[in-house]
């Protein structure tokens, strides 16, 4: 089962429970689809909030290690979905901004490096 729009704003973590909301798009699907979107959005939000000075890499590694320890088979297609979400965000940015935008080069480089990070991801059990 996949959420269909798995974003950090839909996840609430408590001391003993985790609650996910907004399940109206939930359907049978590859779980890597949700994982790719979640990781992409988390990393992008941190980059934009901190100008690249974040702990997104540490958070990504910790998340994937914990997730992979429980459901390693769900990570097989992660590079495809993670890369897909990076490309869509790059295209949307390029459509809404111009090369005169002061953050143009920074954002283009970010999305390119994120795509490369996603493409090079390999899960080893």
Residue pairs with C-beta under 8 A, 6 or more apart in sequence:
1 26
1 27
1 28
1 29
1 31
2 26
2 27
2 28
2 29
2 30
2 31
2 33
2 34
3 10
3 20
3 22
3 23
3 25
3 26
3 34
4 23
4 24
4 25
4 26
4 27
4 29
4 34
5 22
5 25
5 37
6 20
6 34
6 35
6 37
6 38
7 37
7 38
7 41
8 38
8 41
8 42
8 45
10 20
10 21
10 22
11 18
11 19
11 20
12 18
12 19
12 20
12 21
30 74
30 77
30 81
31 71
31 74
32 74
32 75
32 76
32 77
32 78
32 80
32 81
33 77
33 81
35 67
35 74
35 75
35 78
35 81
35 82
36 78
36 80
36 81
36 82
36 83
36 84
36 85
36 118
37 81
37 85
39 60
39 63
39 64
39 78
39 82
40 82
40 85
40 86
40 89
40 114
40 118
41 85
42 56
42 59
42 60
43 56
43 60
43 114
44 89
44 110
44 114
46 54
46 55
46 56
46 59
47 54
47 56
47 110
52 106
52 110
64 75
64 123
67 74
67 75
68 75
68 123
68 125
72 123
72 125
75 123
76 123
78 118
78 121
78 123
79 118
79 119
79 120
79 121
79 122
82 118
82 121
83 115
83 118
83 119
86 111
86 114
86 115
86 118
87 111
87 115
89 111
90 108
90 111
90 112
90 115
93 107
93 108
93 111
94 108
97 103
97 104
97 107
98 104
101 107
